[in-house]
Amino acid sequence: MSEETTAPGGNREDEEEVDALPAWTPPPDKLLCALLFASQEYQNARSLRDLLGEQWDLPRIRQLVKGLNRSFESSDLPFEILEVDGSFRIRTLPKYFPWVRKLFKDSAPRRLSQASLETLAIVAYKQPITKAEVESIRGVNVDGSVKTLLDKKLIEMGKRSDAIGHAFTYHTTREFLRYFGINRVPEDLPRLSEFEGILNAQSLIPQLGPGGEVHEVQQPEPEAEQMTLGMEPTA
């Protein structure tokens, strides 16, 4: 019997190159749409450039995204591409959430009390800010709210303040940006009146986490800590 042989350092003739790309190249906008649709995570400009080609830097990718979103809107499709902190993801429009959420019945939504939301709003507008400064605005102890926001990675501890006591400051995180669909702080933060409207709403725009889990914020029963935000947007 003859032995099957292969060329030194080579493969059998019937083996295919798994990573070989076809000769056909799709239009960049359709390729970007396909990549984001297939991904379960946000894709940053570097990873997309590796797939689209070296010429596709962040400004050019943003142009593709704008064109795709215009196409979705003009065709009345239920999708949009969201940019958060220089990374991109495709998602269903929020108005479809009551139906889409039924696909994730076993997912536990991440809920925030209104007290925590008010604390988060203060940190977002005034960052970097110390816990004592937050308490002076809210008029109540915020230990519980700060711990909740830290545990959910919506805020994190920053540098120490230059004021007497040199207390640690707090600021929002990348997870905060993704959670609320914000690309840049403070440019994309809602106006204070809009933020208060969000606090009084029954729910915020839901997000899907990297693992497909549903992130939803709903207003619970009123708490003793609740108060009106006594601050003005920073210039």
C-alpha positions as CSV (number, residue, x, y, z in Angstrom):
1,M,0.0,0.0,0.0
2,S,1.2,3.5,-0.8
3,E,1.5,6.1,1.9
4,E,-0.2,9.4,1.5
5,T,2.4,12.1,1.6
6,T,2.4,15.9,1.6
7,A,5.1,18.3,0.5
8,P,7.5,19.3,3.2
9,G,6.1,22.1,5.3
10,G,2.9,22.1,3.2
11,N,-0.7,20.9,3.4
12,R,-2.6,18.2,1.5
13,E,-3.9,19.4,-1.8
14,D,-7.5,19.1,-0.7
15,E,-7.0,21.4,2.3
16,E,-8.4,24.9,2.0
17,E,-7.0,28.1,3.4
18,V,-9.5,29.0,6.2
19,D,-8.7,32.7,6.3
20,A,-8.5,33.2,2.6
21,L,-10.8,36.0,1.4
22,P,-12.9,35.7,-1.7
23,A,-12.0,37.7,-4.8
24,W,-15.3,39.7,-4.5
25,T,-15.1,42.7,-2.2
26,P,-18.3,44.1,-0.9
27,P,-19.1,47.8,-0.7
28,P,-17.5,49.3,2.5
29,D,-20.9,50.5,3.9
30,K,-22.5,47.0,3.5
31,L,-19.4,45.3,4.9
32,L,-19.4,47.6,7.9
33,C,-23.1,46.8,8.5
34,A,-22.4,43.1,8.2
35,L,-19.5,43.3,10.7
36,L,-21.5,45.2,13.3
37,F,-24.5,43.0,12.9
38,A,-22.4,39.8,13.4
39,S,-20.6,41.2,16.5
40,Q,-21.9,40.9,20.0
41,E,-19.6,43.7,21.3
42,Y,-18.8,47.3,20.5
43,Q,-16.1,47.5,17.8
44,N,-13.5,50.2,18.0
45,A,-12.0,52.0,15.0
46,R,-8.8,50.0,15.1
47,S,-10.5,46.6,14.9
48,L,-12.8,47.9,12.1
49,R,-9.8,49.3,10.2
50,D,-8.2,45.9,10.4
51,L,-11.2,44.4,8.7
52,L,-12.2,47.2,6.3
53,G,-8.7,48.2,5.2
54,E,-6.0,50.6,6.4
55,Q,-7.6,53.6,4.6
56,W,-10.7,53.4,6.9
57,D,-9.7,55.6,9.8
58,L,-12.2,56.9,12.4
59,P,-13.5,59.9,10.4
60,R,-14.2,57.8,7.4
61,I,-15.9,55.1,9.5
62,R,-18.1,57.8,11.0
63,Q,-19.1,58.9,7.4
64,L,-20.1,55.3,6.6
65,V,-22.1,55.1,9.9
66,K,-23.9,58.4,9.0
67,G,-24.8,57.1,5.6
68,L,-26.0,53.7,7.0
69,N,-28.2,55.5,9.6
70,R,-29.7,57.7,7.0
71,S,-30.4,54.6,4.9
72,F,-32.0,52.9,7.8
73,E,-34.2,55.9,8.6
74,S,-35.3,56.5,5.0
75,S,-36.2,52.8,4.6
76,D,-38.0,52.9,8.0
77,L,-35.8,50.0,9.2
78,P,-35.8,49.2,13.0
79,F,-32.1,49.6,13.4
80,E,-29.5,52.2,14.1
81,I,-25.7,52.3,14.6
82,L,-24.6,53.8,17.9
83,E,-21.2,55.3,18.5
84,V,-20.0,55.3,22.1
85,D,-16.5,56.5,23.0
86,G,-15.1,55.9,19.6
87,S,-16.6,52.4,19.2
88,F,-19.6,51.2,17.3
89,R,-22.5,48.8,17.6
90,I,-25.7,48.1,15.7
91,R,-29.0,47.9,17.7
92,T,-32.7,47.9,17.4
93,L,-34.5,51.2,17.9
94,P,-35.6,51.8,21.5
95,K,-39.3,51.9,20.5
96,Y,-39.1,48.2,19.7
97,F,-37.8,47.3,23.1
98,P,-41.2,46.1,24.6
99,W,-41.2,43.3,22.0
100,V,-37.4,42.6,21.7
101,R,-37.1,42.2,25.5
102,K,-39.2,39.1,25.3
103,L,-36.3,37.4,23.7
104,F,-34.3,37.8,26.9
105,K,-36.8,36.6,29.6
106,D,-34.1,35.0,31.6
107,S,-31.9,38.2,31.8
108,A,-32.0,40.2,35.0
109,P,-32.3,43.9,34.2
110,R,-30.0,46.2,35.9
111,R,-32.1,48.6,37.9
112,L,-31.2,51.9,39.6
113,S,-33.2,53.8,42.2
114,Q,-34.0,57.4,41.5
115,A,-31.7,58.3,44.4
116,S,-28.8,56.6,42.6
117,L,-29.8,58.2,39.3
118,E,-29.8,61.7,40.9
119,T,-26.4,61.0,42.4
120,L,-25.2,59.8,39.0
121,A,-26.5,62.9,37.3
122,I,-24.6,65.1,39.7
123,V,-21.4,63.2,39.1
124,A,-21.9,63.4,35.3
125,Y,-22.4,67.1,35.3
126,K,-19.9,68.1,38.0
127,Q,-17.1,65.6,37.5
128,P,-14.6,65.3,39.0
129,I,-16.5,65.7,42.3
130,T,-16.0,64.5,45.8
131,K,-18.7,62.6,47.8
132,A,-19.0,65.5,50.2
133,E,-19.7,67.9,47.3
134,V,-22.4,65.5,46.0
135,E,-24.0,65.4,49.5
136,S,-24.0,69.2,49.7
137,I,-26.0,69.3,46.5
138,R,-28.4,66.5,47.3
139,G,-28.7,67.4,51.0
140,V,-28.6,63.7,52.1
141,N,-26.0,61.0,52.7
142,V,-25.1,59.3,49.4
143,D,-22.9,56.4,50.7
144,G,-25.5,53.9,49.5
145,S,-25.9,55.5,46.1
146,V,-22.2,55.9,45.5
147,K,-21.6,52.2,46.5
148,T,-24.3,51.1,44.0
149,L,-22.8,53.2,41.2
150,L,-19.3,51.9,41.9
151,D,-20.6,48.3,42.0
152,K,-22.3,48.8,38.6
153,K,-19.1,50.4,37.3
154,L,-21.0,53.5,36.2
155,I,-18.6,55.7,38.2
156,E,-15.1,55.2,39.5
157,M,-12.7,56.8,41.9
158,G,-10.3,59.4,40.5
159,K,-7.6,61.6,41.8
160,R,-7.7,63.3,45.2
161,S,-9.1,66.8,45.5
162,D,-6.9,69.8,46.1
163,A,-9.3,71.0,48.8
164,I,-8.7,70.6,52.5
165,G,-8.8,66.9,53.4
166,H,-7.8,65.8,49.8
167,A,-10.8,63.5,49.5
168,F,-11.0,61.2,46.4
169,T,-13.1,62.5,43.5
170,Y,-15.5,60.5,41.3
171,H,-16.1,60.5,37.6
172,T,-18.2,58.5,35.1
173,T,-16.8,55.5,33.2
174,R,-16.9,54.0,29.8
175,E,-19.7,51.7,31.0
176,F,-21.7,54.9,31.8
177,L,-21.3,56.0,28.2
178,R,-22.4,52.7,26.8
179,Y,-25.2,52.4,29.4
180,F,-26.8,55.7,28.4
181,G,-25.8,55.7,24.7
182,I,-23.5,58.8,25.2
183,N,-20.5,59.3,23.0
184,R,-18.7,62.1,24.7
185,V,-18.8,63.9,28.1
186,P,-19.8,66.7,28.5
187,E,-20.8,67.4,24.9
188,D,-23.5,64.7,24.6
189,L,-24.9,64.9,28.1
190,P,-28.6,65.9,28.1
191,R,-29.7,69.3,29.4
192,L,-30.6,69.3,33.1
193,S,-34.3,69.6,32.3
194,E,-34.0,66.5,30.0
195,F,-32.1,64.6,32.6
196,E,-34.8,65.3,35.2
197,G,-37.3,64.1,32.6
198,I,-35.4,60.9,32.4
199,L,-35.4,60.6,36.2
200,N,-39.2,61.0,36.2
201,A,-39.8,58.6,33.3
202,Q,-40.8,55.0,33.8
203,S,-37.7,53.6,32.0
204,L,-34.5,54.7,30.3
205,I,-33.4,53.5,26.9
206,P,-32.3,49.9,27.4
207,Q,-28.9,48.7,26.3
208,L,-27.5,45.2,25.6
209,G,-24.3,44.3,27.3
210,P,-21.3,42.5,25.7
211,G,-22.8,39.2,26.7
212,G,-26.3,40.0,25.3
213,E,-27.7,40.8,28.8
214,V,-30.4,43.5,28.9
215,H,-29.5,46.7,30.7
216,E,-32.7,48.5,31.8
217,V,-33.3,51.3,34.2
218,Q,-36.8,51.6,35.7
219,Q,-38.1,53.9,38.3
220,P,-39.0,52.1,41.5
221,E,-41.3,53.2,44.3
222,P,-40.4,56.7,45.6
223,E,-37.7,56.9,48.2
224,A,-37.1,59.2,51.2
225,E,-33.8,60.3,49.6
226,Q,-35.5,61.7,46.5
227,M,-35.2,65.5,45.9
228,T,-35.0,68.0,43.1
229,L,-31.6,68.5,41.6
230,G,-30.3,71.8,42.7
231,M,-27.7,72.5,40.1
232,E,-27.2,74.1,36.8
233,P,-25.4,72.6,33.7
234,T,-21.8,73.6,33.5
235,A,-20.7,75.9,30.7
